[in-house]
Amino acid sequence: MEIEGSGVTVGLDAAVVANHHVIVRRPSPGSPGEVVANFVAAPTLAGMDTLAKRLAPYAPVMAVAEPTSMTWLPLSIALGRAGCSLALVGNRHSARLRSALAGKNKSDPIDADMLSRAGEFFSLEPARIPSPDELALKRVCQRRGKLIVDANRSLRRIISLARWAFPDVWNAFAGSRPTALAVLTRWPELAQLARARVSSVSDVVAAHTRGVGNVDDRAAHIRAAARAWAEFWDGHVDLDALAWETSELLDDYAAAQARLERATDAARRRWEQLWGDDPLLLSVPGMGPITAPTVRAFLADAQQFSDAKQAQSFVGLNPSNWSSGQMEAPSRAITKEGPGVLRLAFYQAGNVARTVDPQLAEFYRRLMVERGHCHTQASCAVARKLVGRTWATLTAGRCYELRDLDGQPITRRQAKQRAATLAVPDDVRRRARARSAATHRARLTR
């Protein structure tokens, strides 16, 4: 991006394990301009010093880079010491720009050259360097997001094993994941579970299941299913090997859950150090000690966004668009441009918010009933609206106020009662599920 007084643009291809490639270009009307400097800088202290010295004569130029890992942070600090600044262009935007300027060719010099022209196509702003505490909170939340994925994968492996090795046993758990994990942890071998006392199985089931009166019947059903599958696999599957695999998968899941809990505690602790009780953010429906740290980690006080649409675009919950000539395809899938962990936090918060905020509940119901959206589509739309309301709450500095459909303030208890009356009918949900399943099946045949 050209800054008045500097007369040049700078593209910086940041690398994780190799040298950073830098191109300084002097624009010219009607042409790409002239490259006046082309050099590399190592990702070391000496390299950062070289980068600062080489770009200092062009200050206050703004260099443009992609947010490759965390390499942008030392680059931003080094540029700041030289009186320059750094702007970041998202990977998807840069990929489109590279395709337009260089086709299928890609190399470090090509990327640096392409980024030096990013200001011709995108509106760029200097990257904000977070404080050490803010950076620590963001890193913890990013780590927690990855651990959520790891824990879910571990759970899916357990379910996949159960579905082919002993599906009747798994079905006998009646959808209670805590019960399933507890029973399989104590009796990973089918023959052991088949020989277990009904009273012993009942104790485990009762300890991990709430509000179930037929505990003994469920325990007997679990044991009978285990016996039937042990007999079925006799001579075909090594039950000791199956038990070992089951135990290993359960250990993987337990370890993933332990890491996730540690990350959750660390995120909550750092959030409280920065924002205390945070009554402002917690006044937003759906925000709690799990989602609030992630929202604060990426939005902070939200002052960096000029309006709600900019905040929604940052999160990546706004619909993408496509048009060509007189053809237009509105209401496409969301862009997913922003941090995935932040998008997940707002999606989870939106699912809770629609059960306590009548306006969001009515919006969700209208999308499901009148527009024919599935649950995921409607939930993403609610989450997008919640991003806008969160931005308004944080920037205004006033706690969120629940209102009825006429816009009149109401109490939280009244809001929850009215939201409950706006629940989506069961038949609409069944149709939405059937339509979603049919869509997935159709994709398999394309």
N, C-alpha and C positions, 0 to 999 in steps of 0.2 A: 504494500500500500504506500503510495507516495505521500509524504508529509511536506507541507510548505516549508521551503528553506533547505530541504535535504536534496531534492531533485532525483532521488533514486528509489528503487524498491528492492527489497531483500527477501529472497526465498531461502529457507533453511530446512534441509532434509535431516531431521533428527534420527540418530541411530542408537540402538541399545548396546550392540557389541562392536560396532565399527565406528569410524570417524564420522562426524557431522559434515555434511556437504553444504557449502554456502555459495550462493550466487547473488551478486549485486548488479542490478539492471538499471540503466537510465532510459526511461520510457521516451517514446517518440510518437507524436500523433499519427495515427493510421498505420502503425507498424509495432511489432513487439519491442522495438528499441534495441539498445546496445548493451551487451554484457561488459561491465567495467571491472569486475572482480570475480574470480572463481577460485575458491580455495577450500581446504578441509581443516577441521579443528577436532582434535582428539577429545573424547569425553573425560578428560582429566583436568586437574587444576591448571596445569600449564596450557592445556587446550582452551579452557574457559578464558584465561588471560589473553591468549592469542586472539580469540574471537572478539573480546572486548576492545582490544587495541586496533584490530583491523576495521571494526565498524564505528569506532568513536568519531572518526572524521565525518561520518554521515549523520551524526546525531542531529535532530531527534527522530531518526527513521524508525519505522515499525517493521520488524522482521515477521515473517509468516511461517508457521510450522504446523505439522500435524501433532496431536497429543499422543505421541508414541510412548506408551508406558508412563513413567514419571520423568522422562528425560527433559520435558519442557520446563521443569522447575529450576534446575541449575542453569539452563539456558536463559530463562527469564531473569534470574538474579544477575548473571554475567552481563546481559544486555542492559539491565538497569544501571549497573555500575558505569557503563559506557555512555549513559544518557539516552539510551534507546529503549524500545519496548518490544514486547512479543505478543502477537495475535495468533490464536489457534483456529484452524479450520478442521471441522470434523472429517473423519475418514471417508464417510459416504460422499460428502461434498467434494473432497479432493479427488476421489475416484472418478466422479463424473467429470470434473475439470480435466483430469489427466486423459480420460477417454476422448474428450473433445479436442485437446491440444496435441496429444501424442499418440492417439489410437491405442493399439495394444502394446506399444513399447513402454518399458518401465526400467528405470535405473536410478541410482542416487542423483546423478546430475540432472536427469529428466525431471525428477520429483522436485528438486530445488528450483529448477527453471520454471516449472509449472507453478509452484507456490509463490514465486516472485511476481506472478501476474494475477494472483488471487484477488487483489484489490480492485481489479477491473470488473470482477464478476460478483463479489460478495461485499457486504458491509462488515467491516472489521472493527473490533474493539480490543484494546489492550487486555491481556490476560491478567486477572487479579491474583496476586500472590497471597495465599491464605496464611494466617498466623500459625505458629507451630502447633498450638492446641487445636485449631480448626483442621489443619492437615492431618493430625493424629486421629481426630474423630472421623474424618472422611476415609482414611486408610482402614480403620477398624470396620467401618460400615461396608466398605468394598470387600474386605476379607469375609465379613459375615455373609454377604450376598453369595460369595462363592461356596461357603460352607453349607448354605441352604441347598444349593444345587447338589453338592456332594451327599448330603444326608438323604435327599430325595432319590438320588440314584441308588444309594445303598438299600433304601426301602423297596424300590422297584425291583431290585435283584432278588430280594427275599420273596416278594409277591410272585415274580416270574417262576422261581423255583417251586413255590407252593402250588402254583396253578397247574404244573404238569406232574409233580411228584405226589401230592396228596390234596387235590382240590376239594374233596369232601370235608376234610379236616379244616381247611381254610374257610370253607363256607359255614361250617359249624360255629365259627367264632362270631358269626352274625354281624360282621362289619366292625367289630371292636378291635382296633389295632393294638391297644395296650394289652388286651387279653391274649391276642394271638402271639405277640412278642413274649409275654410272660410265660405262657404255656410252652412255647417252642424252646425258650431258653432253659426251662427246667427239664423238659423231656424232648431233646432234639431228635432222638431215635424213635421211629414209629412203633417198634416192638415195645420199647419202654413205656411209651404213652398208652399203648393198648393194654399193658399189664397194670397201669397205675390204678390206685383206688379212686372210686368215684368221689369220695369225700375229699381226697387230696386235690383232685382236679377242681372240685367245687370251690375249695378255699381260694385257689388261684383265680378262678373266674370271678368269684364274689369280690375279691380284693381289687380287681381291675375293671369292673363293670358297674355302672350306676343304674339304679332303678329297674333292675331285672328281677322278676320274682321266681322264674323257673330256672334257677341256677343249677340245681341237681339234674334237671332234664338236659340242659345244655351241656353239662359236663359229661353225662352219659352218652350224648350224641357225639361229642368230640372223641371220646374213647372208642366208641363203636366204629367211627369212621377210620381212626388210626389202625384198628385191628383189621378192618376190611382191606385197607391199602397195603398193610404189611403182608397179608396173605396174597394179595394180587401180585406184588412185586417179588414174591418168593421165587428164587432161581433166575430172576431176570435183572434185578438191581441189587447191588451191594448196599444193604441198609446201613452198615457201619460207615461206608464212604458218603452216603447221603446224609447221615447224621453229622459227620465231620464238616461237610460243605454247609449245612444249615447253621452249625455253630460258628463257622468262620464268617458267614454273611451277617449273622446276628452281632458278632463282635465288631465287624466293620461299621454296622449301623450305630451301635452303642458308642463307638469311638467318635464317629461323625457327630452324633448328638452332643457328646461331651465337648468337642471343639466348638460346636455352634453355641452351646450355653456359655462357654468362656468368652467367646466373641460378643455375645449379647450383653453379658455383664460388663465387659470392657467398654462397649459402646454406650451403655446407660451411664456408666461412671463418668466418662469423658463428657457426655452431654450435660450431666448435672454440674460438672465443674465449669462449663461454659455458660449454661443458661439457667442453672438453679432448678427451681420447680417448674419453670417455663409455663406459667398459667396462660400466657397468650396463645401459644401453639396448641396446648392441650384443650383449649376451649373449642377448637375446631372438631366437629364430630368425626369419629373414626381415628383420631390421633391418640396414641397411648405411649407407654414407655418402650414399645417395640418399634413403632413406626416413626415417632417424633425424632429420635436421634439421627435417623437417616435423612429425614427432611431438613433438619437443621444443618447436617453435614454438607449438604449440597446447595441449599437455598440461603442458609444463614439468616440475615434479616430481610432478604429478598429485594433489597434496594438496588441491586444490579440490573433488575428488570424494569423497563419503563411501563409495562402494562401486563395485564393477566395473560394476553395471548402470547407474549414473549416468554413468560414463565411456562406456559403449556407447551410451547415449542421446544423449550430447553428439556423438559421432561420427556418429550417424544410421544405425547398422547394425542396430539392433534392429527386429524386425518391428512393423508397425503393427497396430492392432486395431480391430475394429468390432463393436458389439453393439447390439441393440435388443430390449427385452423378453426373451423366451426365445431369441431368435436370436443366434447368435454366429459370427463368421468369424475364426478364429485363423489364424496362420501366413500373414499377408498379406505384401505387399511391404514392404521396409525403409522406414523413415520418411524417410531422406535429410534429416534436420533439421539436421545439423551442417555444418561446412566441407567442401566437396566435395574440396578438395585433400588434406585429412587422410583422408577416406574412401578416396580413391584410393591413398594411401600404405599404408594398412592392407590394402587389397585386394591390392596388389602384394606386400606383405610376407607375407600369408597364403598366396599361391600358392607362395612359396619355402618358407615354414615347414612346409607339409604334406609337403615332400620331405625334410625333415631331422628332423622331430619325429614319432615313431611314434604318439603319441596323436592329434595333429592329422591324420596320414595315415589312421589308422583311422576317425576321425570323418568325414573327407571321403569315404572309401570307403563307409562305411555310408549316408551321405546319397545317394550316387550309385547304389549297388547295391540297397539295401533300400527307400529312400524314393522312388527314381525322380527325384531332383533333376537338373537340368541342371548343367553346370559352373559357370555364373555363380551360381546359387542356392547350390550347395554352397560355392563360394569365399567368398561373402558370409557364410555361416554360420561358416566357418573364420576369416575376418577378425574377425567379432564375438567369437569366443572368444579370438582373439589380443589384442584390445583389453583384455579382462578380465585376461589374463595379463600384459600390459604394465603395466596399472595396479597389479597386485599386486607386480610386480617393482620398479617405481619407488617405490611407497609403503613397501614393506618394506625397501628399500635393500640387497637381496641379489640377486646375479646369478641369472639364470634357470638352472634345473637340468633337463636333459633326462632323461626317465624312460621306461621301457618301459610296456607295457600293464598290467603288474602294479603300476606305481608305483615300481619300483626304479630308482635312479640308474644311468645308463649314460653311456659316453663319446660324443662327437660322432660318431666314426667308426661305433661300434655303432648309434647312433640312425639314421644315414643308411642303413646297411645294412638295418635292420629296416623303415624307412619304405619302402624300395624294394620289399620283399616285399608291401607293402600297396597297390601301385599298382592303379588301377581297370582291369579287363579292357577290351581294345579293343572287344569287341562291345557292352559297356555304353555306352562313349563313342559308338559309332556310333548306337545307339538313342536316346541323349540328343540327339545332333545332329539326327537325323531328326525327333524329336518337337518340338524347338524350331523347326525349319524349318516343320513342319506348323502349329504354333501361329501363327507369323507370317503364313503364307499365309491361315489362317482369319480373321485379323483384317482382312485386306484386303477380305473379302467381307461383313463385318458392316454 
